[in-house]
Amino acid sequence: MSNQQADLVFDALGEPVRRRILELLRAGPTPVGRLAEQLPVGRPAVSKHLRVLSSAGLIEHRPAGTRNLYALAPGGLAVAQQWLVQTWDGVLAAFAAEAQRAGADPDRGAPPESGGPPPGRSQQ
C-alpha cells in the first residue's frame, strides 16, 4: 500500500457527499441520474464527485447503452482498511510496551497517595 493511494482514498472519503454516494452504491450499480436524485447537489457536481471516487479506486463504471453505471470497486476500501490496521497495530504495540514498562515498575503510573477523597467527591 502506498501512502499516495491512502491519501487519495482518505481525501475522497473526507467529503460527506462522496461518502453518501458510496452508501448509495451499496445497493448495486447505479446511473448518475439516479444518484443525483438522492443527493443535495446537482448532476454536474455528482459527476465530479464520481471522478474523484474513481481516481481513488473506490468505484468503477461501465457503459450500459447510453449511460454509465457506477458501482463500488471490489477491494476499493482495502487501502483504507490496511492503513487503519497498520496504524492501530502500532498504537496497540506502543500501549502494550508502556503497560509492560509500568508493570515492571509498580510505582510508575500509580495515583498519588493523598489521603483525601477521589477527585470530584466531597467528604461527608
Contacts in CASP RR format, 6 or more apart in sequence:
PFRMAT RR
TARGET T0000
AUTHOR 0000-0000-0000
METHOD contacts of the structure
MODEL  1
MSNQQADLVFDALGEPVRRRILELLRAGPTPVGRLAEQLPVGRPAVSKHL
RVLSSAGLIEHRPAGTRNLYALAPGGLAVAQQWLVQTWDGVLAAFAAEAQ
RAGADPDRGAPPESGGPPPGRSQQ
1 79 0 8 1.000
1 82 0 8 1.000
1 83 0 8 1.000
1 86 0 8 1.000
5 56 0 8 1.000
5 79 0 8 1.000
6 79 0 8 1.000
6 80 0 8 1.000
6 82 0 8 1.000
6 83 0 8 1.000
8 55 0 8 1.000
8 56 0 8 1.000
8 57 0 8 1.000
9 56 0 8 1.000
9 57 0 8 1.000
9 58 0 8 1.000
9 76 0 8 1.000
9 77 0 8 1.000
9 79 0 8 1.000
9 80 0 8 1.000
9 83 0 8 1.000
10 80 0 8 1.000
10 83 0 8 1.000
11 52 0 8 1.000
11 56 0 8 1.000
12 18 0 8 1.000
12 52 0 8 1.000
12 53 0 8 1.000
12 55 0 8 1.000
12 56 0 8 1.000
12 58 0 8 1.000
13 19 0 8 1.000
13 22 0 8 1.000
13 58 0 8 1.000
13 80 0 8 1.000
15 49 0 8 1.000
15 52 0 8 1.000
17 39 0 8 1.000
17 40 0 8 1.000
17 41 0 8 1.000
17 45 0 8 1.000
17 46 0 8 1.000
17 49 0 8 1.000
18 49 0 8 1.000
18 52 0 8 1.000
18 53 0 8 1.000
20 38 0 8 1.000
20 39 0 8 1.000
21 35 0 8 1.000
21 39 0 8 1.000
21 46 0 8 1.000
21 49 0 8 1.000
21 50 0 8 1.000
21 53 0 8 1.000
21 59 0 8 1.000
21 70 0 8 1.000
22 53 0 8 1.000
22 58 0 8 1.000
22 59 0 8 1.000
22 72 0 8 1.000
24 30 0 8 1.000
24 35 0 8 1.000
24 38 0 8 1.000
24 39 0 8 1.000
25 35 0 8 1.000
25 59 0 8 1.000
25 70 0 8 1.000
25 71 0 8 1.000
25 72 0 8 1.000
26 72 0 8 1.000
28 71 0 8 1.000
28 72 0 8 1.000
29 62 0 8 1.000
29 64 0 8 1.000
29 69 0 8 1.000
29 70 0 8 1.000
29 71 0 8 1.000
30 69 0 8 1.000
30 70 0 8 1.000
30 71 0 8 1.000
31 64 0 8 1.000
31 67 0 8 1.000
31 68 0 8 1.000
31 69 0 8 1.000
31 70 0 8 1.000
32 43 0 8 1.000
32 46 0 8 1.000
32 47 0 8 1.000
32 50 0 8 1.000
32 67 0 8 1.000
32 68 0 8 1.000
32 70 0 8 1.000
33 43 0 8 1.000
33 46 0 8 1.000
35 46 0 8 1.000
35 50 0 8 1.000
35 70 0 8 1.000
36 42 0 8 1.000
36 43 0 8 1.000
36 46 0 8 1.000
39 46 0 8 1.000
41 49 0 8 1.000
50 59 0 8 1.000
50 61 0 8 1.000
50 70 0 8 1.000
53 59 0 8 1.000
54 60 0 8 1.000
54 61 0 8 1.000
57 73 0 8 1.000
57 76 0 8 1.000
58 72 0 8 1.000
58 73 0 8 1.000
58 76 0 8 1.000
58 77 0 8 1.000
59 70 0 8 1.000
59 71 0 8 1.000
59 72 0 8 1.000
59 73 0 8 1.000
60 70 0 8 1.000
60 71 0 8 1.000
60 72 0 8 1.000
60 73 0 8 1.000
61 68 0 8 1.000
61 69 0 8 1.000
61 70 0 8 1.000
61 71 0 8 1.000
62 68 0 8 1.000
62 69 0 8 1.000
62 71 0 8 1.000
63 69 0 8 1.000
101 108 0 8 1.000
102 108 0 8 1.000
102 109 0 8 1.000
116 123 0 8 1.000
117 123 0 8 1.000
END
